[in-house]
Amino acid sequence: MLVVNVASAQDPQFSQFYSAPMYLNPGFAGNTVQARGVMNYRNQWPSMPRKFVSFAASYDYNLDQLNSGIALAFQQDRAGSAGLRYSNVAVHYSYTLRLSRTFAIKPGMYFSYTFRDINQSELVFGDQLIYDNPTSASQGRFTLEPVRYPDIGTGAIAYQKRWWGGVAFHHINQPNQSLISLESRLPMRLTVHGGYNLILSRNIKRKEISSATVVGHYKSQRKWDQFDFGVYYRYKVITAGAYYRNLVIKRNGYAQPNHDAFILLLGIEYKNLGFGYSYDITTSKLITNSGGAHELSLVWELASDRKKRKRRRSRYLIPCAKF
């Protein structure tokens, strides 16, 4: 407390990043036969006294006749002993450029509005500790006003039938998020992601039975970066996956590498519903104290009978993993 005058942090994250498509890249808006609803919940480091909890929800719709997709997304993140809260509502739009029978690009963008505040009743002031007072004389003079700001971003995804690759730029306008009368710009976040889907077996009707999908996800925000890579195996309605987070690309000015976690995933699909659970096994120095991280995802896809029949002829849905 006496020697540290600068603190730094990054955006919240999801281990099941393809189950949070609007948070990953606005180009994923409308990447469904007709409509899709998604909910995500993450409880990070639950053994800590004050854990980090993130929630996201989105609904997107495929405007097939206009080669477009639209989405409405909500996100909230709570962190720390004073309940630092970040709430965001966003509108997304994407457009499909069909460059050939097998290749397409989907650029997209989003506009969002953010509300950021802190629960001051959870703060403890010095005179409460010294004089054992339930209230503080300083508390009335120390006020943190909630901050509100617009936030914009863009991205694009290129893909064929079996592979895809995308890039997104978040917080392009780098808004001021300070809760006090200082300037604290939210740095732009870069994400690069992609994968390849390999069909392993089919039935006599050529319907997919099993497949393996290799995925990668790189993030960079100021001098911090992170790389996740892994593989998913899908057999009929069951998906199992494993990947590793935080292979060193930048040293970030420190001597030791910043390995973070090994992630295990299990997903199941029933009709138009998909449910995923993942657990982060901490591999950093927090291994004995963090309790890992639990994450849940629920994906609901809606399509009329006419849309379902048309799905077989569709070549313009990104073939990415669902978890």
SELUMLUM-590226 format. One line per 4 residues: their letters; for each residue x, y, z of N, C-alpha, C. Coordinates in steps of 0.1 Angstrom, whole numbers, plus 5000, padded with zeros to 4 digits. Layout:
BEGIN
a> X Y Z X Y Z X Y Z; ...
***
This chain:
BEGIN
mlvv> 5008 4988 5000 5000 5000 5000 5009 5013 5000; 5020 5012 5006 5029 5024 5007 5037 5026 4995; 5040 5016 4987 5050 5017 4976 5043 5015 4963; 5031 5010 4962 5025 5007 4949 5015 5019 4946
nvas> 5017 5025 4935 5008 5036 4931 5001 5034 4918; 5004 5023 4912 4998 5019 4899 4993 5005 4899; 4980 5003 4895 4975 4989 4894 4970 4987 4880; 4972 4975 4875 4968 4972 4861 4960 4959 4861
aqdp> 4950 4959 4851 4942 4947 4850 4937 4946 4835; 4932 4935 4832 4927 4933 4818 4912 4929 4818; 4906 4928 4806 4892 4925 4805 4889 4911 4811; 4877 4908 4815 4873 4895 4819 4874 4885 4807
qfsq> 4875 4872 4810 4877 4863 4799 4868 4850 4802; 4866 4843 4791 4858 4830 4792 4867 4819 4786; 4867 4808 4793 4875 4796 4788 4867 4790 4776; 4854 4790 4777 4846 4785 4765 4843 4797 4756
fysa> 4854 4802 4750 4853 4815 4742 4843 4814 4730; 4842 4802 4724 4833 4800 4713 4818 4799 4718; 4816 4797 4731 4803 4798 4736 4799 4812 4740; 4808 4821 4739 4805 4836 4741 4808 4843 4728
pmyl> 4802 4840 4717 4806 4845 4704 4806 4860 4703; 4796 4867 4709 4795 4881 4707 4806 4888 4715; 4811 4882 4726 4822 4887 4733 4835 4885 4726; 4836 4875 4718 4848 4871 4711 4850 4880 4698
npgf> 4840 4881 4690 4841 4888 4677 4827 4892 4672; 4825 4904 4668 4812 4908 4663 4809 4901 4649; 4819 4896 4643 4816 4889 4630 4808 4876 4632; 4807 4871 4644 4799 4859 4647 4784 4862 4648
agnt> 4780 4875 4647 4766 4878 4648 4758 4872 4637; 4748 4864 4640 4740 4858 4629 4746 4845 4624; 4756 4839 4631 4762 4826 4626 4754 4815 4631; 4742 4814 4626 4732 4803 4630 4722 4802 4619
vqar> 4715 4791 4619 4704 4789 4608 4694 4800 4609; 4689 4804 4620 4679 4814 4622 4682 4823 4634; 4681 4818 4646 4683 4826 4658 4690 4818 4668; 4697 4825 4678 4705 4818 4688 4705 4826 4701
gvmn> 4703 4820 4712 4704 4826 4725 4715 4819 4733; 4724 4827 4740 4735 4822 4747 4736 4828 4761; 4739 4820 4771 4742 4825 4784 4755 4819 4789; 4763 4827 4796 4776 4822 4801 4778 4827 4815
yrnq> 4784 4818 4823 4787 4822 4837 4801 4817 4841; 4809 4825 4847 4822 4821 4851 4825 4826 4865; 4830 4816 4873 4834 4819 4887 4849 4816 4888; 4856 4826 4888 4871 4825 4888 4877 4826 4902
wpsm> 4886 4816 4905 4893 4816 4918 4883 4816 4930; 4874 4806 4931 4864 4806 4941 4869 4805 4955; 4882 4800 4957 4887 4798 4970 4892 4811 4976; 4893 4822 4967 4898 4835 4972 4887 4841 4981
prkf> 4890 4850 4990 4880 4856 4999 4870 4864 4990; 4875 4871 4980 4866 4879 4971 4869 4874 4957; 4860 4866 4951 4862 4860 4938 4858 4869 4927; 4861 4865 4915 4857 4872 4903 4846 4864 4896
vsfa> 4835 4871 4894 4823 4865 4887 4820 4872 4875; 4818 4865 4864 4815 4871 4851 4802 4865 4845; 4794 4873 4839 4781 4868 4833 4780 4874 4820; 4775 4867 4810 4773 4872 4796 4760 4866 4791
asyd> 4753 4873 4783 4741 4868 4776 4740 4875 4762; 4735 4868 4752 4733 4874 4739 4722 4867 4731; 4717 4874 4722 4707 4869 4712 4710 4874 4699; 4713 4865 4689 4716 4870 4676 4706 4863 4666
ynld> 4705 4869 4654 4696 4865 4644 4702 4866 4630; 4700 4856 4622 4705 4856 4608 4695 4862 4598; 4699 4873 4593 4691 4879 4582 4696 4874 4569; 4692 4862 4566 4698 4855 4554 4696 4862 4541
qlns> 4684 4868 4539 4682 4875 4526 4690 4887 4525; 4694 4893 4536 4703 4905 4535 4717 4902 4537; 4721 4889 4538 4735 4885 4540 4740 4892 4553; 4732 4893 4563 4735 4901 4575 4732 4893 4588
gial> 4738 4897 4598 4734 4892 4612 4734 4903 4622; 4725 4902 4631 4723 4913 4642 4723 4906 4655; 4727 4913 4665 4728 4907 4679 4726 4918 4689; 4720 4914 4701 4720 4922 4713 4727 4914 4724
afqq> 4736 4920 4731 4744 4913 4741 4745 4921 4753; 4746 4914 4764 4748 4920 4778 4759 4913 4785; 4767 4920 4792 4778 4914 4800 4779 4922 4813; 4783 4914 4824 4785 4920 4837 4797 4912 4844
drag> 4805 4920 4850 4817 4914 4857 4818 4921 4871; 4819 4912 4881 4821 4917 4895 4834 4912 4900; 4842 4921 4907 4855 4917 4911 4858 4924 4924; 4865 4918 4933 4871 4924 4945 4862 4925 4957
sagl> 4868 4929 4968 4860 4930 4981 4850 4941 4981; 4851 4951 4972 4842 4962 4972 4832 4961 4961; 4831 4949 4954 4822 4947 4944 4823 4956 4932; 4835 4958 4927 4837 4966 4915 4829 4960 4904
rysn> 4819 4967 4898 4810 4962 4889 4811 4968 4875; 4811 4960 4865 4812 4964 4851 4800 4958 4844; 4791 4967 4838 4780 4962 4831 4780 4969 4817; 4777 4961 4807 4778 4965 4793 4766 4960 4785
vavh> 4760 4968 4777 4750 4964 4767 4755 4968 4753; 4754 4959 4744 4760 4961 4731 4750 4957 4720; 4751 4963 4708 4744 4960 4696 4755 4956 4686; 4753 4944 4679 4763 4939 4670 4756 4938 4656
ysyt> 4765 4940 4645 4760 4938 4632 4772 4932 4624; 4768 4922 4615 4778 4916 4606 4772 4915 4592; 4781 4914 4583 4777 4912 4569 4786 4901 4562; 4779 4892 4555 4786 4881 4548 4790 4885 4534
lrls> 4803 4884 4531 4808 4886 4517 4811 4872 4512; 4803 4868 4502 4805 4855 4496 4814 4856 4484; 4827 4853 4486 4837 4855 4476 4837 4844 4466; 4833 4832 4470 4833 4821 4461 4822 4811 4466
rtfa> 4821 4799 4460 4812 4789 4465 4816 4783 4478; 4829 4784 4481 4834 4777 4493 4841 4787 4503; 4842 4800 4500 4849 4809 4508 4842 4822 4510; 4841 4826 4523 4834 4838 4526 4842 4846 4537
ikpg> 4838 4859 4539 4844 4867 4549 4832 4875 4556; 4832 4875 4569 4822 4882 4577 4828 4893 4585; 4828 4905 4580 4832 4917 4589 4820 4921 4598; 4823 4926 4609 4813 4930 4618 4818 4942 4627
myfs> 4808 4948 4634 4811 4958 4644 4801 4959 4655; 4805 4965 4666 4795 4967 4677 4796 4981 4682; 4785 4985 4688 4784 4997 4696 4779 4994 4709; 4785 4997 4720 4780 4994 4733 4781 5006 4743
ytfr> 4774 5004 4754 4774 5014 4764 4777 5007 4778; 4786 5013 4785 4791 5007 4798 4788 5015 4810; 4784 5008 4820 4782 5014 4834 4791 5007 4843; 4799 5015 4851 4810 5010 4860 4809 5017 4873
dinq> 4808 5009 4884 4806 5015 4897 4812 5005 4908; 4812 5010 4920 4817 5002 4931 4808 5004 4943; 4807 4994 4951 4799 4994 4963 4807 5000 4975; 4804 5013 4977 4812 5020 4987 4810 5015 5002
selv> 4798 5009 5004 4795 5004 5017 4805 4993 5021; 4811 4986 5012 4820 4975 5015 4835 4980 5017; 4837 4993 5015 4850 4999 5018 4853 5001 5033; 4865 4998 5037 4869 5000 5051 4880 5011 5052
fgdq> 4877 5022 5060 4886 5033 5061 4894 5032 5073; 4905 5040 5073 4915 5039 5084 4909 5042 5098; 4901 5052 5099 4896 5055 5113 4886 5044 5118; 4880 5036 5109 4872 5025 5114 4881 5014 5121
liyd> 4893 5013 5116 4903 5003 5121 4909 5008 5134; 4913 5021 5134 4920 5027 5145 4911 5028 5157; 4898 5033 5155 4889 5036 5166 4878 5026 5167; 4879 5015 5159 4869 5005 5159 4855 5011 5158
npts> 4853 5020 5148 4840 5026 5146 4833 5018 5135; 4820 5016 5136 4812 5010 5126 4811 5018 5113; 4811 5032 5115 4811 5041 5104 4823 5050 5104; 4826 5056 5093 4838 5064 5091 4835 5078 5089
asqg> 4842 5087 5095 4841 5102 5092 4845 5105 5078; 4854 5097 5073 4859 5099 5060 4850 5095 5049; 4841 5086 5052 4833 5080 5042 4823 5090 5035; 4818 5099 5043 4810 5109 5037 4817 5119 5027
rftl> 4830 5121 5030 4838 5129 5021 4843 5122 5009; 4844 5109 5010 4850 5101 4999 4839 5094 4991; 4836 5100 4979 4825 5094 4971 4831 5091 4957; 4827 5079 4952 4831 5075 4939 4819 5075 4930
epvr> 4818 5084 4921 4807 5085 4912 4807 5074 4901; 4796 5067 4898 4796 5058 4887 4800 5064 4874; 4806 5057 4866 4811 5062 4853 4804 5055 4842; 4800 5062 4831 4793 5057 4820 4800 5062 4807
ypdi> 4802 5053 4798 4809 5056 4785 4805 5047 4774; 4805 5052 4761 4803 5044 4750 4816 5036 4746; 4814 5025 4740 4826 5017 4736 4823 5010 4723; 4832 5010 4713 4830 5005 4700 4841 4995 4697
gtga> 4838 4986 4688 4848 4976 4683 4844 4971 4670; 4853 4964 4663 4851 4958 4650 4859 4945 4649; 4856 4937 4639 4863 4924 4637 4858 4918 4624; 4865 4907 4620 4861 4900 4608 4866 4886 4609
iayq> 4859 4877 4602 4862 4863 4601 4862 4858 4587; 4872 4851 4583 4873 4844 4570 4872 4829 4572; 4865 4822 4564 4863 4808 4566 4859 4801 4553; 4862 4788 4554 4857 4778 4544 4849 4767 4551
krww> 4847 4756 4545 4838 4745 4551 4845 4739 4563; 4858 4738 4564 4864 4731 4575 4873 4740 4584; 4877 4752 4580 4886 4760 4588 4880 4774 4589; 4885 4782 4598 4881 4796 4600 4892 4803 4607
ggva> 4893 4816 4605 4902 4825 4612 4897 4839 4614; 4899 4845 4625 4893 4858 4627 4902 4867 4635; 4899 4880 4634 4906 4890 4642 4896 4901 4647; 4897 4906 4659 4888 4916 4664 4896 4926 4672
fhhi> 4891 4939 4672 4896 4950 4679 4885 4955 4688; 4887 4954 4701 4878 4959 4711 4883 4972 4718; 4874 4980 4722 4877 4993 4728 4885 5002 4719; 4881 5004 4707 4888 5012 4697 4889 5026 4702
nqpn> 4879 5031 4708 4879 5045 4712 4886 5047 4726; 4890 5036 4732 4898 5037 4745 4891 5047 4755; 4879 5044 4759 4872 5053 4768 4879 5055 4782; 4876 5066 4788 4881 5068 4802 4872 5061 4812
qsli> 4877 5052 4819 4869 5044 4829 4872 5047 4843; 4879 5058 4846 4882 5062 4860 4870 5065 4868; 4870 5060 4881 4859 5064 4890 4862 5076 4898; 4874 5082 4897 4877 5094 4904 4882 5104 4893
sles> 4885 5116 4898 4888 5127 4888 4902 5126 4882; 4905 5114 4877 4917 5112 4870 4914 5105 4856; 4924 5103 4848 4922 5097 4835 4928 5082 4836; 4919 5073 4832 4924 5059 4832 4917 5053 4819
rlpm> 4925 5053 4808 4920 5049 4795 4919 5033 4795; 4908 5028 4790 4907 5014 4788 4915 5010 4775; 4926 5003 4776 4934 5000 4764 4926 4991 4754; 4930 4992 4742 4924 4984 4731 4928 4969 4733
rltv> 4919 4960 4731 4922 4946 4732 4921 4940 4718; 4932 4933 4714 4933 4926 4701 4930 4911 4704; 4922 4904 4696 4920 4890 4697 4922 4884 4683; 4929 4873 4682 4931 4866 4670 4927 4851 4673
hggy> 4919 4845 4665 4914 4832 4668 4911 4824 4655; 4911 4811 4656 4909 4802 4644 4909 4788 4648; 4906 4779 4638 4906 4765 4641 4903 4757 4628; 4904 4744 4630 4902 4735 4618 4893 4723 4624
nlil> 4883 4720 4616 4874 4709 4620 4876 4697 4611; 4880 4686 4616 4882 4673 4609 4872 4663 4612; 4864 4659 4601 4854 4648 4603 4861 4635 4604; 4858 4627 4614 4865 4614 4616 4856 4602 4611
srni> 4843 4604 4612 4835 4592 4608 4821 4598 4604; 4814 4590 4595 4801 4593 4591 4793 4580 4590; 4780 4582 4591 4771 4570 4589 4768 4568 4574; 4760 4558 4571 4757 4555 4557 4750 4566 4550
krke> 4743 4575 4557 4737 4586 4551 4746 4598 4550; 4759 4597 4553 4769 4607 4552 4767 4618 4563; 4760 4614 4573 4758 4623 4585 4770 4622 4594; 4775 4633 4599 4787 4633 4608 4784 4625 4621
issa> 4793 4616 4625 4792 4609 4637 4802 4614 4647; 4815 4616 4643 4825 4621 4652 4834 4630 4644; 4840 4639 4652 4849 4649 4646 4859 4654 4657; 4870 4660 4652 4880 4666 4661 4882 4680 4656
tvvg> 4883 4690 4665 4885 4704 4662 4897 4709 4669; 4906 4715 4662 4918 4721 4668 4915 4736 4668; 4917 4743 4679 4914 4757 4681 4926 4765 4687; 4927 4777 4684 4937 4786 4690 4931 4800 4692
hyks> 4935 4807 4703 4930 4820 4706 4941 4828 4713; 4944 4839 4706 4955 4848 4711 4948 4862 4715; 4952 4867 4726 4947 4880 4731 4959 4889 4735; 4957 4902 4732 4968 4911 4736 4961 4924 4740
qrkw> 4965 4930 4752 4960 4942 4757 4971 4950 4764; 4976 4960 4758 4988 4967 4762 5000 4957 4762; 5007 4956 4772 5019 4947 4772 5016 4933 4777; 5003 4931 4780 4999 4917 4784 4993 4909 4772
dqfd> 4997 4897 4771 4991 4888 4761 4989 4874 4766; 4982 4866 4759 4978 4853 4763 4975 4845 4751; 4978 4832 4751 4975 4823 4740 4969 4810 4746; 4957 4807 4741 4951 4794 4744 4951 4785 4732
fgvy> 4954 4772 4734 4952 4763 4722 4948 4750 4728; 4941 4742 4720 4937 4729 4724 4929 4722 4713; 4922 4711 4717 4914 4703 4708 4901 4698 4714; 4891 4698 4706 4878 4692 4711 4875 4679 4703
yryk> 4869 4669 4710 4865 4657 4703 4850 4656 4705; 4843 4654 4693 4829 4654 4694 4824 4640 4689; 4816 4633 4697 4810 4620 4692 4795 4621 4694; 4788 4622 4683 4773 4624 4683 4769 4636 4691
vita> 4764 4635 4703 4759 4647 4710 4769 4650 4722; 4780 4643 4723 4789 4646 4734 4802 4652 4729; 4806 4663 4736 4819 4669 4733 4828 4669 4745; 4840 4666 4743 4851 4666 4753 4863 4674 4748
gayy> 4869 4682 4756 4880 4690 4751 4890 4693 4762; 4902 4697 4758 4913 4701 4767 4922 4710 4760; 4926 4721 4767 4936 4730 4761 4943 4737 4772; 4954 4744 4768 4963 4750 4777 4963 4765 4775
rnlv> 4963 4773 4786 4963 4788 4785 4976 4794 4789; 4980 4804 4782 4990 4813 4786 5004 4808 4783; 5006 4803 4771 5019 4800 4766 5026 4814 4764; 5039 4815 4767 5046 4827 4767 5048 4832 4753
ikrn> 5044 4844 4750 5048 4851 4737 5055 4863 4741; 5050 4871 4750 5057 4882 4756 5061 4879 4770; 5072 4885 4774 5077 4882 4788 5071 4893 4798; 5065 4903 4792 5058 4913 4801 5067 4920 4811
gyaq> 5080 4920 4808 5090 4926 4817 5094 4918 4829; 5089 4905 4830 5092 4897 4842 5101 4886 4838; 5108 4880 4847 5118 4869 4844 5111 4856 4842; 5100 4853 4848 5094 4840 4847 5083 4840 4837
pnhd> 5080 4828 4831 5069 4828 4821 5056 4828 4829; 5045 4832 4822 5032 4834 4829 5022 4824 4825; 5026 4811 4827 5016 4800 4825 5004 4802 4835; 4993 4798 4830 4981 4801 4839 4973 4788 4842
afil> 4968 4781 4832 4958 4770 4835 4958 4760 4825; 4953 4748 4829 4950 4737 4820 4935 4735 4821; 4928 4735 4810 4913 4735 4810 4907 4722 4805; 4898 4717 4812 4890 4705 4808 4876 4709 4805
llgi> 4870 4703 4795 4857 4707 4790 4848 4695 4788; 4835 4696 4791 4826 4686 4787 4813 4693 4783; 4808 4689 4771 4796 4695 4766 4786 4684 4761; 4773 4687 4761 4763 4678 4756 4752 4686 4749
eykn> 4747 4680 4738 4737 4687 4730 4724 4678 4730; 4713 4685 4732 4700 4678 4731 4691 4686 4723; 4687 4681 4711 4679 4688 4702 4685 4701 4699; 4679 4712 4702 4684 4725 4699 4691 4732 4711
lgfg> 4694 4724 4721 4701 4730 4733 4715 4724 4734; 4724 4732 4738 4738 4728 4741 4742 4733 4755; 4748 4724 4763 4752 4728 4776 4767 4724 4778; 4775 4733 4783 4789 4731 4785 4794 4734 4799
ysyd> 4803 4726 4804 4809 4729 4817 4824 4727 4815; 4832 4737 4820 4846 4736 4820 4852 4740 4833; 4864 4734 4836 4871 4737 4849 4886 4741 4845; 4890 4752 4851 4904 4756 4849 4913 4751 4860
itts> 4922 4742 4857 4932 4737 4867 4944 4747 4867; 4945 4754 4878 4955 4765 4879 4969 4758 4878; 4978 4764 4870 4992 4759 4869 5002 4770 4873; 4997 4782 4877 5006 4792 4882 5009 4791 4897
klit> 5015 4801 4903 5018 4800 4917 5006 4801 4926; 4994 4804 4920 4982 4804 4927 4975 4790 4929; 4983 4780 4924 4977 4766 4924 4971 4762 4937; 4977 4765 4948 4972 4761 4961 4962 4769 4967
nsgg> 4959 4781 4961 4950 4791 4968 4938 4795 4959; 4938 4793 4946 4928 4798 4937 4915 4790 4937; 4916 4777 4937 4904 4769 4935 4900 4768 4921; 4909 4772 4912 4906 4770 4897 4896 4780 4893
ahel> 4888 4776 4883 4876 4784 4878 4866 4775 4872; 4853 4777 4876 4842 4770 4870 4835 4779 4860; 4831 4772 4849 4824 4780 4839 4813 4771 4833; 4801 4778 4831 4789 4771 4825 4785 4779 4813
slvw> 4780 4772 4803 4775 4778 4791 4762 4771 4786; 4753 4779 4781 4740 4773 4776 4737 4780 4763; 4736 4772 4752 4733 4777 4739 4720 4771 4734; 4712 4780 4729 4698 4776 4724 4697 4781 4710
elas> 4695 4772 4701 4693 4776 4687 4679 4773 4682; 4673 4783 4675 4659 4782 4671 4659 4783 4656; 4651 4774 4650 4650 4774 4635 4636 4769 4632; 4629 4775 4623 4616 4770 4618 4619 4758 4609
drkk> 4608 4750 4606 4610 4739 4597 4616 4742 4584; 4612 4754 4578 4617 4758 4565 4631 4761 4566; 4635 4767 4577 4650 4771 4579 4658 4758 4581; 4652 4748 4588 4659 4736 4591 4662 4728 4578
rkrr> 4652 4728 4569 4654 4722 4556 4665 4729 4547; 4665 4742 4549 4674 4750 4541 4689 4748 4546; 4690 4744 4559 4703 4743 4565 4713 4734 4557; 4707 4723 4551 4716 4714 4544 4722 4720 4532
rsry> 4716 4731 4527 4722 4737 4515 4731 4749 4519; 4731 4752 4531 4738 4764 4535 4753 4761 4536; 4761 4770 4529 4776 4768 4530 4782 4780 4537; 4774 4788 4543 4780 4801 4548 4778 4803 4563
lipc> 4778 4791 4570 4779 4792 4585 4793 4788 4589; 4799 4796 4598 4813 4794 4602 4813 4781 4610; 4822 4771 4606 4822 4758 4612 4829 4757 4625; 4828 4767 4633 4836 4767 4646 4830 4758 4657
akf> 4838 4756 4667 4833 4748 4678 4822 4755 4686; 4814 4748 4693 4803 4755 4700 4807 4757 4715; 4818 4752 4719 4822 4754 4733 4836 4760 4734
***
